[in-house]
Amino acid sequence: MVTKHNSERYSKGFSSWDQFVSMLFCQLAQAKSLREICSGLSCCMGKLRHIGMTEAPKKSTLSYVNGVRPWEMYEELFYETLAFCKNAGVGKHKFRFKNKLLSLDSTTISLCLSLFPWAKFQTGP
């Protein structure tokens, strides 16, 4: 795909894979700016090394590649992934978990300190 769309032509050392990981992080972390993306990626760089990123992008680099790299490659990647997922569900057996699946809600509940004196973990509004 990269060769077909010639997407490494203006890469300046920042590969299409690095851009994909950055944009995926942007979506999953709901980042609103290049600064949030770059600082968020730099915070988890140890984990990102396992998937091939050598360093977190700079804002200027990410901005540049977002402007010059062809979007058609990512469109093709989306449709190939979609086709793979559609075909993965086709088969004789329905997907099931072997054990009972439990979910845990980790949201915090704001408590009034005057009613619950033990709730001192939160001091703000």
C-alpha positions in Angstrom: 0.0 0.0 0.0 2.8 2.4 0.9 4.6 1.7 -2.4 1.3 1.9 -4.4 0.5 5.3 -3.1 4.1 6.5 -2.9 3.4 7.7 0.6 7.0 7.7 1.8 8.1 10.2 -0.8 8.0 13.2 1.6 8.5 11.3 4.8 11.6 13.1 6.3 12.2 10.1 8.5 8.6 9.9 9.8 7.1 6.7 8.3 3.5 6.1 7.3 3.3 3.6 10.2 4.4 6.3 12.6 1.7 8.6 11.2 -0.9 5.9 11.4 0.0 5.2 15.1 -0.2 8.9 15.8 -3.6 9.4 14.2 -4.9 6.2 15.9 -3.7 7.5 19.2 -5.4 10.8 18.4 -8.8 9.1 17.9 -8.6 6.7 20.8 -7.3 9.4 23.3 -9.7 12.0 21.8 -6.8 14.4 21.5 -7.9 17.9 20.3 -4.5 19.3 19.1 -1.1 18.3 17.8 0.4 19.2 21.2 -1.9 16.6 22.9 -1.0 14.0 20.4 2.8 14.6 20.7 2.9 14.9 24.4 0.6 11.9 24.9 2.8 9.7 22.6 5.9 10.8 24.4 4.5 9.8 27.7 4.0 6.2 26.5 7.1 5.9 24.4 8.3 2.7 26.2 5.1 0.9 25.1 5.2 2.3 21.5 8.7 1.0 20.9 7.2 -2.5 20.9 5.1 -1.6 17.8 8.0 0.0 15.9 8.0 3.7 16.8 11.4 4.9 17.7 10.5 8.4 19.0 7.5 10.5 19.5 6.8 13.0 16.7 7.3 16.7 17.0 4.4 18.9 16.3 5.9 20.4 13.1 6.7 16.9 11.7 3.2 15.6 12.4 1.7 18.8 10.9 3.9 18.5 7.8 3.2 14.8 7.1 -0.5 15.3 7.7 -0.4 18.0 4.9 1.7 16.2 2.3 1.0 12.5 2.7 -1.7 11.1 0.5 -4.9 10.2 2.3 -5.9 7.6 -0.2 -3.5 5.1 1.4 -5.5 5.3 4.7 -8.8 5.1 2.9 -7.6 1.8 1.2 -6.3 0.6 4.6 -9.8 1.2 6.1 -11.6 -0.7 3.4 -9.2 -3.6 3.6 -9.6 -3.8 7.4 -13.4 -3.5 7.0 -13.4 -6.4 4.5 -11.2 -8.5 6.8 -13.5 -7.9 9.8 -16.6 -8.7 7.7 -15.1 -12.0 6.6 -13.8 -12.9 10.0 -17.4 -13.1 11.4 -18.4 -15.6 8.7 -18.2 -19.2 9.8 -19.8 -22.2 11.4 -19.3 -21.1 15.0 -20.4 -18.0 16.7 -17.8 -16.2 18.7 -18.1 -16.7 22.5 -16.1 -16.1 25.6 -15.2 -19.3 27.5 -15.8 -17.7 30.9 -18.4 -15.3 32.2 -17.6 -11.8 31.0 -17.6 -9.1 33.7 -17.3 -5.3 33.2 -16.3 -2.9 35.8 -17.2 0.8 35.9 -14.3 2.9 37.1 -16.0 6.3 37.1 -15.8 8.4 40.3 -18.8 9.6 42.2 -18.6 13.1 43.7 -19.5 13.0 47.4 -20.3 15.9 49.7 -17.5 16.1 52.3 -20.0 17.3 55.0 -22.1 14.2 54.6 -19.3 11.7 54.0 -16.2 12.8 56.0 -14.3 9.8 54.9 -14.4 11.0 51.2 -11.3 13.2 51.5 -9.7 12.0 48.2 -11.2 14.9 46.3 -10.8 18.4 47.5 -11.9 20.3 44.4 -15.4 20.9 43.0 
